Amino acid sequence: MGRSLQTCNAIIDKLEDFVFTLQAEGKMFLPSERELCKKLGNSRETVRRALQALEDKKILVKKDSKRFIQQLEYLHGTVVFVAAGWGSICNSAWARLWGAFEPLAKANGIDASLALYNWNDADEIWPGKLQNTPDLIVFTEAPTQIIAAKIFEFQNTCPIVAVDEKYVDLANHVVTVDNYVAGRMAAQLLIKSGRIKPAFIGAGTGAYTPFLERARGFNDALKEAGVDLTPRSCKMMTVSSLSPDYNIQLSEYCEDIVEQGCDSLFVYSDEAIGTVYKSINNIIPIPEKFSLVTFNGTTQCRMHSPVVTAINHGTHKVAVELVKLIKKILKSKNNIPQTIVKVKPEVYHAETV
C-alpha cells in the first residue's frame, strides 16, 4: 500500500471517528470544510476525499452544500450502568459519568438503566437488582470484591465495559480517563509555572491502578524536565480517606512538605483538599509562593474557596467514547475484539497555580 493511500485511509478513519463523536453528542451537521481542514491538519483536497468516502458509506448525506450526519437507527438492546450506592450513586465521579452518559445514550437510541448495589447485597447479587440479564453492562465499581466477582461471571454471555482502569485485565472492554497522562499534565503545569521543587501526595493504602498511574506519570514528566522528587517530598497516605486520622496525617504531610522548602504540590485526588489548602496556606501563601494542583472533577474544584486548579476526569469525553463503543458492540452483536480506550483528561485552570 502506497504512503499516499495510507495517509488518505488514516484521514478517513480520523474523520469517521470525529463524525461518530458528533453523532453521539446528538449533532446533526458537520463543520465547514475550512474548520475540518484546521481540525484534521490536512489540505482541503484530502479532506474532500475523506468526506466523499463517508458519503459513499452512507455515514454522511450532502444536501444544499451542507453535510448531514446520517440519522441514527434504534439499537435493540438493554444496557445497565452498575455502581455502588443506596438510592443514588455513592462515588461522585461515577455519578457525574452517569449524568453525562444517560442523555447521550438516550439520544443514540440506547436503552440504559441504573443498577445500584450496596454493602448488604451479597446474598442477592443477580438478578437481585435486574430481572433479566442485559445485553451489555457498564461497570464502574462494586462495594465488595464478592459482588464484583459475581458480576464478572456474566462476561461470557454479556459483554462488560468497565470505566475504571483497574479492570483493564478483567473486562472485555475499558473506557477510562488516562491517569498516566493526568500525572504528566500536573507535572507540566507546575513546571510551566516556574516551580522547581515539587512534592506529591499519593495513596499508599492499596495498589489502586489509577492512583499508581497518576504517580508514575507525574514522576516521569518531572524526570524528563530534569526535576527529581526526593523520597521525603513524595508522601503516601497510610490511612484510608474514611479514617478519622486521614485529615491529621494529610495536614502533617503538608506541613512537612513546606518545611522542606518545596514550592508546589500535586495531590492524587480531591479527598479533603480543603485540609491541604489550609495546612499549606497557613504557612506560605498560595499561589504567590506555592502552587497546588489536584485531580478531581470541575464541580469539586469550584466548590473550594479559592477555586483549586485541577486535572479533571474528562467526564463528557469518557461518556462520548462509552456511547461510541457500546454502539459498535451492539451493532456487531458483541463481535469485536477487546477494546481499551483511554481519554485524555483536561486542565481546569483556577486560582492555586
Order of alpha helices (4+ residues) and beta strands (2+ residues): alpha-alpha-alpha-beta-beta-beta-alpha-beta-beta-alpha-beta-beta-alpha-beta-alpha-beta-alpha-beta-alpha-beta-alpha-beta-alpha-beta-beta
